[in-house]
Amino acid sequence: MNRLGTRKDVEVSLEFVGELRGAAAAELHTLEFPAYVRSHPAGDNWDLHHRYERELAARCVARLRPRWEARLADASTYLEDDCWAMLEALIVELPEEGPERRVARAGPPWPPHGQAPNPR
């Protein structure tokens, strides 16, 4: 980094994150874990899941590299990490329904301060 970011830098970053999320989601839907398990030899389940996530990350990189390698500095260095992080976020933290809809539908996870829990 040898300069302050510009509005254009922010716009490009937002565009990248949108495409990153789309590519990671597409790979999760294209290669589901049960299908991966059926097509790979049995062994250590944790290692198998790790290899599955590595495969997803590699596919995500293949989708994004042609468009972003020339547009983002050090994309070749960080793109695999970006894909891995987005895959993890989609799997663990960012369900398609979105957290605000789940909370609104289910109600607050705890009672407001000073109130007893509402038994269900």
GICORMO-V974128 format. One record per pair of residues at least 24 apart in sequence whose C-alpha atoms are under 10 Angstrom apart, sorted by the first residue. I is the first residue (numbers start at 1). J is the second residue. Records with the same first field share a line. If there is no record, write none. Layout:
I=J  J
This chain:
1=73
9=72
12=68  71  72
13=71  72
16=64  67  68  71  72
17=82  83  86
19=63  64  68
20=60  61  63  64  79  82  83  85  86  87
21=60  82  83  85  86  87  89  90
22=60  86
23=56  57  59  60  61  62  63  64  83  86  87
24=56  57  59  60  61  63  64  82  83  84  85  86  87  88  89  90  91
25=56  60  86  87  90  91  96
26=56  59  60  63
27=55  56  57  58  59  60  63  87
28=53  56  57  59  60  87  90  91
30=56
31=55  56  59
32=56
53=83  84  87  88
54=80  83  84  87
55=84
56=80  83  84  87
57=81  82  83  84  85  86  87  88
58=83  84
59=83
60=84  86  87
